[in-house]
Amino acid sequence: MRGIGRRLRSTFGIGSSRMAIRSQLAWYWRWVLNVLMMVVVGGVVWWLVQNSYRVTGFDIEEVRHQIAALTAENAVMKHDLETAKATLADRDRQLQIEKAAQGELARTVAQLQEENAGLKEDLGFLRNIMSSGTTPEGLGISNLKIERDGKPNEFRYRMLLTQGGQRKQDFKGKVQIVARIAKDGAASTLTFPDPSAGDAAGVFEFRFYQKVEGRFAIPEGATLKGVDVRVLAFPGGQVKMTRTVNQL
């Protein structure tokens, strides 16, 4: 009965709840502990990173040396590449210069060969005159040639003028080229040198013989049908002789 009554009093009677007494640290001590714990954790992590090669076999210093060696090798290779590019560009320029010089030399040789052939023809003609002892009376045209020169609309002419008979004085005059052309179904003529250039253009003077050569060009798309070669006396412009060339 006593036990039952004690239980009823403890349940329905006035009583205090159980109390627990604990010791409490100050807030600054808790912060100190937290900082210490973070320092310890950081130190452990740093030690693991620095000494990881002992566990995994990875050596960070060796990797650093390899990176430095590769960087130096890359710099050397870049320098060699730039040097090779400069050398190649210089050789390319030299090759272009040599090609241009060879082309110019080839053109010069061809021109000299052509001039040499013309001189041989003129020399042969003069030898024939000297061997025969006679020269055609008055003015004469020999070795007349009209050929294409470079472009389709450009032409070159050359001839040898002679003066025979009684040579009382030197002949003074010029050669005039009258080109007969056709373009778009219409025929026309062009005179070289241009009459507007003046009477003194192309004037020469000789007693025995005179070599004459020059170039003229017709409009693009035009066809050269024939050429009239005129020898004009100067001054006055009187036509002394004419030679016609139809087959070009």
Summary of the structure (lengths in Angstrom):
residues: 248
radius of gyration: 55.6
end to end distance: 157.7
largest distance: 185.6
contacts: 535
relative contact order: 0.09
helix: 47%
strand: 29%
